[in-house]
Amino acid sequence: MASTTSHVTVLYPNKEGYKFDMDYYLKKHMPLVQDKWGSFGLKQYYVTDLRGEDQPYTVTCTLVWEGGLEGFAKGVEAAGAEVMGDVSNFSSEQPLLIKGSVVGTMN
């Protein structure tokens, strides 16, 4: 049986002189994301802080969606402008979004 769980991974680029306000991100932005997209199937998220590491990204966020990527598409249609419009309040860089269906897990 195919999984109906999908992930959308948000990657914030590590560029010289970047700014990222983790406090704002966790206390303001992620609650906004949950509020605007929860009803479309967003079930969970993971934020990973990569700052200080020699990597191409500073922060990643994995959004876990139940019901496939259709919910994400509907959420973006309904409130994507508001959610993405908030990025400039905590990051100097626009994120890259990668999305796909979960095809294997370890339980």
Secondary structure, DSSP 4 states (H G I P E B T S, - for coil): ----EEEEEEEEE--TT--B-HHHIIIIIHHHHHHHHGGGTEEEEEEEE-TTSSSSEEEEEEEEEES-HHHHHHHHHHHHHHHHHTGGGTBSSPPEEEEEE------
